[in-house]
Amino acid sequence: MSTIFAKIIRKELPATIVFENERILAIEDLHPVAPVHILIMPKKEIPDFQSITSEDWPLIQEVFSVAQGLAKKYHIEEGYRFLTNNGEGAGQTIFHLHFHLIGGRRLSLLA
């Protein structure tokens, strides 16, 4: 698989990295919908949420922990959205599992 995220992970494309370790990468969204809009992804190529296996859950737990830490770092821990889209029907356009951390203003309801 060679998604735009895989290319960013391999440093073939630039991105504003806000967190990185050997398993996870977090970058600023190029088209933010709020003052804070960060994409957090496992470096392991998992196409979508439904493709997570039981062996992936410790990695996903680490993604959630990174999200909590970034929410605190960006001072949005009192109000933020943390979500993923699964499949084209939900609006997923890049088939590399990633989560949106969105905050920094009052958020409207989702459809």
QUIJOPE-V613654 format. One record per backbone hydrogen bond with DSSP energy under -0.5 kcal/mol. CO is the residue of the C=O (numbers start at 1). NH is the residue of the N-H. E is the energy in kcal/mol with one decimal. If there is no record, write none. Layout:
CO_NH_E, CO_NH_E
//
This chain:
3_7_-2.0, 4_8_-1.9, 5_9_-2.9, 6_10_-2.1, 7_12_-3.1, 7_13_-1.1, 8_11_-1.4, 15_17_-1.0, 16_28_-2.3, 19_26_-2.7, 23_43_-3.2, 23_44_-0.5, 24_21_-2.3, 25_41_-3.0, 26_18_-2.8, 26_19_-1.5, 27_39_-3.1, 29_32_-0.6, 35_37_-0.5, 36_103_-2.4, 37_29_-2.9, 38_40_-0.5, 38_101_-2.9, 39_27_-2.5, 40_99_-2.7, 41_25_-2.6, 44_46_-1.1, 46_97_-4.3, 48_51_-1.2, 49_52_-1.5, 53_56_-1.4, 53_57_-0.7, 54_57_-0.7, 56_59_-0.7, 56_60_-2.1, 57_61_-2.7, 58_62_-1.7, 59_63_-2.0, 60_64_-2.3, 61_65_-2.0, 62_66_-2.5, 63_67_-2.3, 64_68_-2.1, 65_69_-2.2, 66_70_-2.7, 67_71_-2.5, 68_72_-1.9, 69_73_-2.6, 70_74_-2.5, 71_76_-2.9, 71_77_-0.7, 72_75_-1.5, 76_79_-2.4, 79_104_-0.7, 81_102_-3.0, 83_100_-3.5, 85_87_-0.6, 87_90_-1.4, 87_92_-2.3, 88_91_-1.5, 93_95_-0.5, 94_96_-1.8, 99_40_-2.8, 100_83_-2.0, 100_102_-0.6, 101_38_-2.5, 102_81_-3.0, 103_36_-2.6
//
